[in-house]
Amino acid sequence: MCRQDCISGAIMKFILTPELGRLAKWLRIFGFDAVYVSETNYAFLLIRALRDNRIILTRNSSFINKAKGIRLLRIKSEQLNQQLRQIFRELKLKPNPEEMFSRCVICNVVLEKVDKQYIKGMVPEYVFMTQEIFFLCPSCRRIYWSGSHWGNVSRVAESVITDTE
Ligand SMILES: [Zn+2]
């Protein structure tokens, strides 16, 4: 259950251990700042969590003992939908549809809206003809538009959002 005590994704930040790469991408799709550590470098992970005030998300039980005193959420399920639901429920987060797709799924960087003329020649012709709104990742220069991945993920997103309302 989520009421006015829920806070938006713009505020809460995460850092995830190596087994949760897919979850990290999904948190980014939801607009959350989610750093993913691809190898188990505990020292780096702990320092980064403390420095940036990030909540550690992990399924690694041996790591949980090492992170005493640091905000940590142990992810129970192996299933993505269940993982997202657990995070939203236990941290009292309300996924905000307006913040979805605001961040590069690969780089975790906030996307910039770009003028359509700016990306002419950089996307397939039919995309240019049929889409009006484009976003650019300032880090990897990937271009996002509403058809690029929004359609594929909306069903999962809707089910998770509906479940937390
Ligand atoms: Zn990027």
Residues whose N, C-alpha, C, O or C-beta is under 5 A from the ligand:
A	BS01	ZN	C104 I106 C107 C137 S139 C140 R141 R142
